[in-house]
Amino acid sequence: ESLKLFYRFLISKNQNHVVEDFRIEDPWRVFRIMSEFVEGFEELSDIGRAVTIFGSARTKFEDAWYKHAVKTSELLVKEGYAVITGGGPGIMEASNKGATKIKGKSVGLNIDLPFEQKPNPYINHLINFHYFFCRKVMFVKYAKAFVIFPGGFGTLDELFESLTLIQTQRIGKFPVVLFDRKYWSGLIEWLKNIVLKDGNIDAIDLDIFNIVDKPEDVVKVIKGFYAKKSK
C-alpha cells in the first residue's frame, strides 16, 4: 500500500509529464506504468473466475449483437463467472449490463482516450488505465476465456493477441470464442485459404478458437473445455 501511495505521489507531483506523452521523460513514465500494474493487480486479485468479453463500442442498443451480449453475460454469471470488459459503450456496455442485471461481478477496465471514453453505467468494479498494454495484461491475466463479439480494430487486436499468446505458448490454452459465424466467416476463410496455404500458420492453429451463434453455445464451449481439462 505504501508503494502504491508513493507512485501516486510521484505522479501527482509531475502531472504535466503524465498528461502529455510526448513530453514525458522515460523515468517518470516508468512510475506511471508501475502504478497501473500495482493498482490493477491489487483490484483484481480477488475477482475469482472471470470471462473477458470484447466487441465494438459502436454496437447500438437495438442491435441483435447487443442483446446477445447481454444474454451471454447473464449466462456466464449464472455459471459463477465475473464479466470483464473494456468499460465503454456498445458490446462492452451490453456485457456489463447482463452481469449487473443478475447481481454478478461486472468489471470495466476503462482506457483514457483523446475523445474521452466514458465508463458505461453498468460497471460495479471500475479501473481506469492510461496505457493500453497495462490494461491488456489485466484482460488476459484474470480471464478463464475470451468471448469476441463483432468489432473493429480494437477487437481484432485483442483477438489476435490472444491467439498469438496461445500459439507461442506464452500462456496456457484457454477458450477463445468468436460470436456470429457470418460476421467472422470472411476472416476464417482468409486464414484457411491464404495464411495457412502459404505456410504462415499450422492447421492446428485454427483449433485455438471456436465459433458460435448463440449465447448458450458460448457457455457450452467454456464448460466443455474445462470439463476435459479436469479429467
C-alpha positions in Angstrom: 0.0 0.0 0.0 2.9 2.4 0.9 4.5 1.6 -2.5 1.2 2.4 -4.3 0.9 5.7 -2.4 4.5 6.6 -3.3 3.8 6.1 -7.0 0.7 8.2 -6.8 2.7 11.0 -5.1 5.3 11.0 -7.8 2.6 11.1 -10.5 0.7 14.0 -8.8 4.0 16.0 -8.5 4.6 15.5 -12.2 1.1 15.8 -13.6 2.2 17.7 -16.7 4.5 14.9 -17.6 1.8 12.3 -17.3 -0.9 14.1 -19.4 1.2 14.9 -22.4 3.0 11.8 -23.5 5.4 13.5 -26.0 6.9 15.5 -23.1 7.3 12.6 -20.7 10.8 11.7 -19.6 11.3 7.9 -19.5 11.9 7.7 -15.7 8.6 9.3 -14.9 6.7 7.2 -17.5 8.1 4.1 -15.7 6.5 5.2 -12.4 3.1 5.7 -14.1 3.3 2.2 -15.7 4.3 0.6 -12.4 1.4 2.3 -10.6 -1.1 1.0 -13.2 0.2 -2.6 -12.8 0.1 -2.4 -9.0 -3.4 -1.0 -8.9 -4.7 -3.5 -11.5 -3.2 -6.5 -9.7 -4.5 -5.3 -6.3 -8.0 -4.5 -7.5 -8.5 -7.8 -9.4 -6.6 -10.2 -7.1 -9.9 -11.5 -5.6 -12.1 -11.4 -8.7 -12.3 -15.1 -8.9 -13.2 -16.9 -12.2 -13.8 -14.4 -15.0 -14.5 -14.2 -18.7 -13.4 -11.2 -20.8 -15.8 -10.1 -23.5 -14.7 -7.9 -26.4 -16.7 -6.2 -29.2 -17.4 -3.0 -30.9 -18.1 0.2 -28.9 -20.3 1.2 -31.8 -22.9 -1.5 -31.4 -26.3 0.1 -30.8 -28.8 -0.9 -28.1 -31.3 -2.2 -30.7 -28.8 -4.4 -32.5 -29.1 -8.2 -32.1 -25.4 -8.4 -31.1 -26.1 -6.1 -28.1 -29.0 -8.3 -27.0 -26.8 -11.5 -27.4 -24.0 -9.9 -25.3 -26.5 -9.1 -22.5 -27.7 -12.7 -22.6 -24.2 -14.2 -22.8 -23.2 -12.3 -19.7 -26.2 -13.4 -17.8 -25.5 -17.0 -18.5 -21.8 -16.6 -17.6 -22.7 -15.1 -14.2 -25.1 -17.9 -13.5 -22.1 -20.3 -14.1 -20.1 -18.4 -11.5 -18.0 -16.2 -13.7 -17.3 -12.5 -13.3 -17.5 -10.5 -16.5 -14.7 -8.2 -17.6 -15.0 -5.6 -20.4 -13.2 -2.6 -21.7 -15.7 -0.5 -19.8 -17.1 1.6 -22.7 -20.3 1.6 -24.7 -21.7 -0.9 -27.3 -20.8 -4.6 -26.7 -18.9 -3.6 -23.5 -22.0 -1.9 -22.1 -24.2 -4.8 -23.0 -21.9 -7.3 -21.3 -21.6 -5.3 -18.1 -25.4 -4.8 -18.2 -26.1 -8.5 -18.4 -23.7 -9.2 -15.5 -25.2 -6.4 -13.3 -28.7 -7.3 -14.1 -28.4 -10.6 -12.1 -26.1 -9.1 -9.5 -22.8 -10.5 -10.8 -19.4 -9.0 -10.7 -19.2 -6.5 -13.6 -15.7 -5.2 -14.2 -14.8 -2.4 -16.5 -11.2 -1.7 -17.5 -11.6 1.8 -18.9 -8.9 3.5 -21.1 -8.1 7.2 -21.3 -8.7 8.2 -24.9 -8.5 11.6 -26.7 -12.2 11.5 -27.3 -12.9 10.6 -23.6 -14.4 7.2 -23.5 -16.8 7.3 -20.5 -17.4 4.2 -18.5 -20.8 2.7 -19.0 -23.3 2.8 -16.1 -23.4 -1.0 -15.6 -20.0 -1.4 -14.0 -19.7 -2.2 -10.4 -15.9 -2.6 -10.4 -14.1 0.1 -12.4 -10.4 0.5 -13.0 -9.0 3.3 -15.2 -5.9 2.9 -17.4 -3.7 5.3 -19.3 -1.7 2.7 -21.1 -3.2 0.1 -23.4 -0.6 -2.5 -22.7 -1.2 -2.4 -18.9 -4.9 -2.8 -19.5 -4.3 -5.7 -21.9 -2.3 -7.6 -19.3 -5.3 -7.4 -17.0 -7.7 -8.7 -19.6 -5.6 -11.9 -20.1 -4.3 -12.5 -16.6 -7.7 -12.8 -14.9 -9.7 -14.4 -17.7 -10.6 -18.0 -18.0 -11.9 -17.4 -21.5 -12.3 -14.7 -24.2 -15.5 -14.1 -26.0 -15.1 -12.0 -29.1 -18.2 -10.3 -30.5 -18.2 -8.5 -33.8 -15.9 -5.4 -33.7 -13.3 -3.3 -35.4 -9.5 -2.8 -35.0 -9.5 -2.9 -31.2 -11.5 -6.1 -31.1 -9.2 -7.7 -33.8 -6.2 -6.6 -31.8 -7.4 -8.4 -28.7 -8.4 -11.5 -30.7 -5.0 -11.8 -32.5 -3.0 -11.1 -29.3 -4.8 -13.9 -27.5 -4.2 -16.3 -30.5 -0.6 -15.4 -30.6 0.0 -15.9 -26.9 -1.6 -19.3 -27.0 0.1 -20.3 -30.3 3.5 -19.3 -28.9 2.8 -21.0 -25.6 3.4 -17.8 -23.6 0.2 -18.5 -21.8 -1.8 -21.8 -21.3 -4.5 -22.5 -23.7 -8.0 -21.2 -22.8 -11.2 -20.9 -24.7 -11.4 -18.1 -27.4 -14.9 -17.9 -28.6 -15.9 -15.9 -31.7 -19.6 -14.9 -31.8 -21.5 -14.8 -35.1 -20.3 -17.2 -37.7 -21.5 -15.0 -40.6 -19.5 -12.0 -39.4 -16.2 -13.9 -38.9 -16.5 -16.2 -42.0 -14.5 -14.0 -44.3 -11.6 -13.8 -41.8 -11.7 -17.5 -41.2 -11.7 -18.2 -45.0 -8.7 -15.9 -45.4 -6.8 -17.6 -42.6 -7.5 -21.0 -44.2 -7.1 -20.2 -47.9 -4.2 -17.7 -47.7 -2.4 -17.7 -44.4 -2.5 -21.5 -43.9 -2.0 -22.3 -47.5 1.1 -20.1 -47.7 2.5 -21.9 -44.6 2.4 -18.9 -42.3 0.4 -20.9 -39.7 -0.2 -24.6 -39.0 -3.5 -26.3 -39.3 -3.6 -26.9 -35.6 -3.5 -23.1 -35.0 -7.0 -22.9 -36.4 -8.2 -25.1 -33.5 -7.3 -22.4 -31.0 -10.6 -20.7 -31.3 -14.3 -21.7 -31.6 -17.2 -20.0 -33.5 -20.7 -19.9 -32.2 -24.0 -18.2 -32.9 -25.9 -18.5 -29.6 -25.2 -17.3 -26.1 -25.9 -20.8 -24.8 -23.1 -22.1 -27.0 -20.6 -19.7 -25.6 -21.2 -21.2 -22.2 -21.2 -24.7 -23.6 -17.8 -24.3 -25.2 -16.3 -22.9 -22.0 -17.8 -25.6 -19.8 -16.7 -28.3 -22.2 -13.1 -27.0 -22.3 -12.7 -27.1 -18.5 -14.6 -30.4 -18.1 -12.0 -32.0 -20.4 -9.1 -30.2 -18.7 -10.2 -31.5 -15.3 -10.1 -35.2 -16.4 
